[in-house]
Amino acid sequence: MIESARLRSGKGHRDENFPVASRLIEKRHRPIILAFYEFVRTADDVADHPALSADEKIARLDRLEANLLGRAADERVGVSLREALASRGLSPQHAQDLLKAFRQDATKLRYDDWSDLIGYCTYSAMPVGRFVLDVHGEPKATWPASDALCAALQIINHLQDCAADYRRLNRVYLPLDILAEHGAKVEALGEARASPALIGCLRDLAGRTAALLQQSRALPEIVGNLRLALEISAIEAMARRLVAMLQRRDPLSEPVHLTKAGDLATGAAAAVGRLFRLLFSDGAALRPAAGP
């Protein structure tokens, strides 16, 4: 069996919607985050591979997990992540949780309701934020806000790619009850333009995603590592812009992605804004003391 990395889509960390181990992250943390990314991207591409059967996908995901846990050594991305985790004394649990989501992707094509979708995000998205927080030594008290942010990022991706997921894989993440509530059918995702009913469903979901982002707004304030807090601020700002686009555009017929220049401008503005807030509110100790 060939290595799973050879089945990759060609997408790398610089091609993702949101920053992965950007220069805001301390240099000492970037290698392990990138090792985690390479493992997860490989597993994700296996789960999304249109030419593999469900059984073949699950067999490859099981093999990746065996490499992660030291039971095999024939998948370089698994071996690399295992070694990186061991060097930092970190658990493989977050990567294993993501593998649960990818196994689900191999067999589950529909989601009944919002709760069902959030349940998927518990394994497909939330472990990513938790892993990055663990790498930085942040406490578990940061997890709820991070979970909300990661779920929002995942659902933004689902809304952006709803037509492609349906056409390529017959996979629909839009909850069936919300589609029905707006009078939309799954088959509408195969059209060139979204129907008014489908637009209503998509905007409903964008509004729910905006509520998740509201739940995550405290995250940069409670994260102790300044550089990580700046990265989170940049990601949140980009997510808010994308949700605003999803609330007024049709992802079946219009682009709903930020340009690289837009990414940079939005992220930089948010990071600078966060830094100024620190300097002029929490950073009183940085200002000269008043005279006697």
C-alpha positions, 0 to 999 in steps of 0.5 A, a space after each residue: 500500500 502506498 503512503 497516504 501522503 501520496 494521495 494528498 490534494 496538493 493543498 498546503 498550510 499556506 493554502 488554508 482559509 486561516 493562518 497555520 503556524 504564521 510568523 506570529 507564532 513563536 518559532 519554537 512552536 511552529 515545527 510541532 504545529 506544522 507536523 500536526 497540520 501535515 498529519 491532519 491534512 493527509 488524513 483529511 485528504 484521505 477522507 475526502 478522496 473521491 476514488 477511495 471506497 469508505 472501507 479503503 478510507 477507514 483502513 488508511 485512517 487506521 494505519 495513520 493512527 497505528 503510526 501515530 501510536 507507534 504500532 507501525 512505521 510506514 507513514 512518515 506523517 504519523 511517525 513525524 507527529 509521534 516524534 514531535 509529540 514525544 519531544 514535548 511530552 504531549 498526548 496524541 489524543 487531539 490527533 486521534 479525535 480528529 481521526 474519529 471525524 475523518 472516519 465519520 466523513 467516510 460513511 456519514 453523508 447527512 446531518 439531521 440538525 444543528 446539534 448533530 453538526 456541532 457534534 461533528 465539530 467536536 471531533 473535526 475542529 475543536 481538537 485543533 484549537 485545543 492542541 495549539 493551546 496545549 502546545 503553548 501551555 495554556 490552561 483548559 479553561 481556555 477550551 470553551 471559547 476555543 471550541 466555539 471559534 473552531 466550530 465557527 471556522 469549520 462551519 464557515 468552511 462547510 458553507 463556502 464549500 457546500 456545493 463542491 461537497 455535494 457535487 464531489 462527494 454527495 456529502 451535505 453538512 447543512 442540517 436537514 431540518 434547517 433546509 426543510 424549515 426554509 423549504 429547501 432540498 438537498 438537490 438545490 446544492 447541485 444548481 448553478 445558483 442558490 434558490 431563495 429557499 437555499 439562500 434562506 438556509 445558508 443565511 440562517 446558518 451564517 447567523 448561527 455561526 456569527 453567534 459562535 464567534 460571539 461566544 469566542 470573543 473572550 479567547 484572546 483576552 484569556 490566552 496568556 501567550 501574547 503572540 498566540 493572542 494576536 494570532 487568534 485576534 487575526 483569525 477571529 477578524 477574518 472569520 467575522 468578515 467571511 460570515 458577513 460575506 456569507 450573509 449577503 452572497 451566494 456561495 454557489 455562484 459567487 466567491 466567498 473567500 478572502 484574497 491573500 491581500 484581504 487576509 493580510 490586511 484584516 489579520 494585521 488590523 486585528 492584531 494591531 488593534 489587540 496590541 493597542 488594547 493591551 497597551 492602553 488598558 491592561 498594560 498600565 505597568 508599561 506606562 511611566 508611574 505618576 510623580 509623587 
